[in-house]
Amino acid sequence: MSFASEVKKELLSLQMMPCCKDAMLAGILQGSSEIVLSNKGMNLKVETTLPSLIRFLAPLLKAKYKCETETYFLERTNINKSRIYVLEVKSNAERIIGDYHLMPFDTITLDDELLENDCCKHAFLRGAFISKGSINDPRKSNYHLEICFKKAELAVVAYNILESEGLTSKLSTRRGQSLLYIKRSEVISEMLAFMGANSGVLHFEDLRIMRDLKNSVNRVMNCDIANASKSLQYCNEQLEAIKYLKDHGFDKHLSLRLQDAIRLREEYPEATLSELSEYSENILGKHLSKSGISHCMQEITAYYNYVTNAKEKEDNNVIG
């Protein structure tokens, strides 16, 4: 089961006050229901991939509206081959459609009695997410939570509810539907808590922390590897300069300080400057600082460049 399905399953299992059940029912029906016209009037049909949603809706609607319902499932023939669970309301559907503003020209506003209490606002968004929401698995490369709305007015209502709670979301459109989405991981975590998915929050935060820690470790390791590669390159350049100067007798012209640095580098060809500074007491009987060794190596390299450039010019003059 996906992370989104686990969150929805948790939300459907929450204990709620009657007013909150109404608000959550409104959010669900606004997203998942379809009005069907027949010769007997209007029926209501709900389609979902969540069997737990049908188990939530059927007894609730029957108890409140004494309506006749039918439940069944359809087998998908696409690549997913998952079942579509269907609930059809075959009587008293007009009352349900009116109470929850399901007609295309009707909508729910912030001052609607369905959203009268703060707890009901939470429940409405809970229902909207169960119906048409999705959330990426926090182990994946990007964080993303979204809820689709058939009516643009409902997306604005949801946006304003979140805004009043200090939760920043964004609105967009996709295939003729309005979309409310969140991409910041900390806001997604707060949104899960806002809807009441406490277990989902713990799971999300646990995976997010592990993922962020892994990414942080990878960045440090990549940085260390890059630094080690650069350090090794500098070591090789210094050893090349030292070898040339010694092979041609130029090292005798260097000061004792530079000769001490050469001795350290030859003793520890792959050591960093910090390590050379630590080893200097044992090798030379005196301490050389990291910056002091760095200046010595720069002078040795500069002298090497000077000598090789001079020799190159001399060779060119001979050829000329």
N, C-alpha and C positions, 0 to 999 in steps of 0.2 A: 504494500500500500504506500502511495506517495505521501510526502510530508503534508501537502495540502489536504489530502483526504483524511489524514490522521487528525489535523486541526479541526476540520469540519465535523468529524465524528465526535470529538471532544465537545465542541460547541452544542451539538444536538443533545448531548447527555446532561447539560447543565440544568439545575433546578431553578425555576423562575417564578416570579409573581404572575398572576393572570394578565396584568396590564403589559408585562414584558413579553409574554407569549403572543399577545395580539400584535405587538410591534414587530416581533421577530417573524411572525406569520406574514405580516405585510411586506417585509423585506424579501422573504422567500417567494411569495406569490408574484410580486412585482417583477422578479427576474425569471422565474421558472414556469409560470402559468401561461396558458394560451386559451383564449375564448373561442369556443367552437359553436357555430350556429347549426341547428338542426330543425326539423319540422315540429319538434316539441319545445323549441325555444333555445335558450343559451345554456350550454354546458361549459364546464371548466376542465382543462386537462393540464396536468403537471408532468413533465418529463425530467428525469435525472439519472445519473450514473450511480447515485448513492442509495442503496436500499434502506439505510437508516433514516433517510429523509422521508421516504414513503411511510415508514413505521411511525415517524413523528407526526406527519400530517394527517393521515387517515383517521386515527382516533380523535384527534383534536377537532377536526372539521365535523365529524359525526356527532361528537358530544355537544358542540356549540350550535350547529345548524340542523341537526337531525336529517342530514342529507344522505342520499343513496350514493355509494361510491363503488367503483370497480378498480381493481389493481391487476396489472399484468406486466410482462416484460417482453421486450423485442431484442432479437439477436442482431448485433451489427454485422455487416458483411465486409466492412473495411478491414484494414490491416490490424487495427486494435482488437477487433472481435470481442468487444466488451458489451455487456447488456445495458439496455436502456429500460429503466423502470418507470412505469406509467401509472398515474392515479387519475381516474376520471370521476368528476362530480356530476351526477346525472339528475340531481334535483336540488332545488333551492340555490342553484348556482348564481341566480341574479342577486340574491342578498349578499353573497360573498363578494361578488364583483363590485357591488356598490359600497360595501363596508370598507373594502381595501383599495378603492379607487383604481380598479384594474382596466377600466375603459381607456382607449387610446387618448381621448380628449380630457381625461381626468387625471389628477396627480395628487401626491402627498406634499404638503408644505410644512415648514418648521413649526407653525402654530397649530397644526392639526392635533386633535385630541389623542391620536395614536402616538404622538411624540411629546406628550404633555410633560412627562417626567424625564429626568436625566437618565434613569435606568432604562427607560424605553428607547431613548436615542441610541444607547449602547446596543440594545436588543435589535433595533432596526438594522443597524450596520452589521450585526452578527448574522441576521437573516439574509441580507444582501450578499455577504461574503459566502455563506453556505450555498446560495443559489448560483451566483455568477462570479465568484471570486477565485483567485489562484495565488499561490505563493511559491517561489522557487525554493528548491531544496538548498539550505544554507551551505551545503558542501560544494555547490556549483560555483561557477566563476563570477556570477553577479547576483546581487540581492534585488529582488523585485516582488512586490505585492500589488495586485490590481483587482478592481471590481468593475464589471461591465453593467451598464444601465440602459434599458430600452428607451427611457425618457431622460432627456437632458436635464429637466428640472430636478429629478431625483439625484443625479450626480452632483448638482449644485447643493442640494440639501445635505448630502453626505459630506461634501467638502466643507460646508459651513459648520457642521457638527464637529468635525475633526479640528477645524480652525479654532473653534471656541474652547477646545481642550488643549490647544497648543501643539497639535500634531500637524505637521506640514505635509500636504499632499499636492498633486498636480492633476489637472484635467486635460483630457485629449479626446479624440474621436477615432474609432476604428470600425470600418465596414458599416457605417450608418448608426453605430451605437456610441454612447458616451462612455468614457473610460476615466476612472479615478485610479491613480497609481502612486506608489511610494517606492523609492530606490535606496534611501538611506537606511542602513541596517539598524541603527538605534531607534529610528522612528517606526520601522517595521515591528521591532520588539515591543515598542509601546502600543502599537496598534493591536497586536495579539493580546496584550494585557487588557486593553480597552474593551475588546470583544469578550474577554473572559476566558481565553485559552491559556490558562496558567501553565499547564503541562507543555503546551506548545512553546511558550516563552522559554521555559527551562531548557527544552530540547534545542530550540533555535540558538539561545545564548551559548549553550555548551558547544555546539558545532561551530558557531561563529568564532568563539574564542580559540578553539582548536585550529580552525582554518587560518585565522589571523596570526596565531603563533607560528604555524607552519610557514606561512608566507614571510613572516618576520625572520625566522631562522634561515629560510632560503635566501632572503636578501643579504643577511649578514654573511652567509657562506659564500655567496657570489661575490660580495665585496671583498671578503678575505682572499678568495681565489684570485681576483683581479689584482689585489695589492701584492699577493705573493708572486704572481706572474711578473708584475712590474718590478718588484724588488729583485727577483732573479735576473731580470734583464739588466738592471743596474749593476748587479754583482758581476755578470759576465763582461759588461763593458769595462768595468774597473779592472778586472783580471786581465783583459786583453791589453789595456793600457799599461798595466804593471809589467806584463810579460815583454811587451815591446821595449819599454824603457830599460829593463834589465838586460835583455838580449843585446841591446846596442850600447850598454854602459852608461846610459843617461841617468840611472838611478843614483849614481855617485854624486851627482850635482844637486840632489835634493837635500833639504834640511833634515835634521834628525827627527823632527816632528813628523814629516811626511814619510820618512823611512819606517817609523814606528807604525804608522797607519798601513803601510804596505805589508809589514810583517803580520799585522792583525788580519788583514784581508786574505793573505795567503794561508794563514793558519785555519781560518774559518771562511772558506770561499762562498758559502751560501747563507751566511748569517746576516741578519738585519743590522742596521746601525745601532739599534738599542741593544741587541745581543753582543755586538762588538764592544760596546761601552761596558757591558757587564763582564766580558772576558778580559778586558785590558789590564785589570789589576793583577790577574794571575800570569798573563803572558809578558807584560812589560814592567810589572812591579810598580805601576802607577795608574791612576784612574784618568781615562780620557772620556769626556762627555760625548753624548750623541751628536750634539751640534758641532763639537770640535772635530770629531771624526768625519762628519759630513763636509765640513770646510776643507779638510785634508784631501778627501776624495775628489772634491771639485777642483782643487789646485792640481792634483796629479793628472786628472783628466784634461784640464786646460793645458798643462805642460805637454802632455802627450799629443794633443791636437796641434799645438804650436810646432813641436818637433816634426810631426808627420807632414804638416803643411809646408814647412820650410824645406823638407827633403823633396816634396813633390815639385815645388818651384825650382829647386836645384836640378832635378832630373829633367824638367821641361826646358831649362836653359841649355843643358848639355845636348839635348835632342835638337834644339833649335840651332 
